[in-house]
Amino acid sequence: EPIYLVEIQCPENAVGGVYSCMNRRRGVVFEEMQRPGTPMYNLKAHLPVNESFGFTADLRSNTGGQAFPQSVFDHWKTMDGDPFTAGNKVYEIITGVRTRKKIGAEVPPLDRFMDKL
């Protein structure tokens, strides 16, 4: 899945809201630095693109409008799980995409694609 690098600037009292918002969206904060001489923090995190829709509004509501995110594509990450077994995130993503494209939620069996001659 594609992963964003998110850089967030916020004051010290809003850092807790940033962490809670990132945890709800499978994000991982990997760097936290305070700007010297100011109460502002710079946080860097990885956030799955699929979880980023509505992220800015959610972050602003959790921090009282004090956090300012900037997102840019960073890397691809393989997802753990079986896409054919119900009950995991990979299966949910695949069935969601197939439903959105109106091609049937279930992945068809391989014999459907074999030559019948």
Stockholm file with secondary structure:
# STOCKHOLM 1.0

chainA/1-117         EPIYLVEIQCPENAVGGVYSCMNRRRGVVFEEMQRPGTPMYNLKAHLPVNESFGFTADLRSNTGGQAFPQSVFDHWKTMDGDPFTAGNKVYEIITGVRTRKKIGAEVPPLDRFMDKL
#=GR chainA/1-117 SS CEEEEEEEEEEGGGHHHHHHHHHHTTCEEEEEEECTTSSEEEEEEEEEGGGCTTHHHHHHHHHTTCCEEEEEEEEECCCCSCTTSTTSHHHHHHHHHHHHTTSCSSCCCGGGGSCCC
#=GC SS_cons         CEEEEEEEEEEGGGHHHHHHHHHHTTCEEEEEEECTTSSEEEEEEEEEGGGCTTHHHHHHHHHTTCCEEEEEEEEECCCCSCTTSTTSHHHHHHHHHHHHTTSCSSCCCGGGGSCCC
//
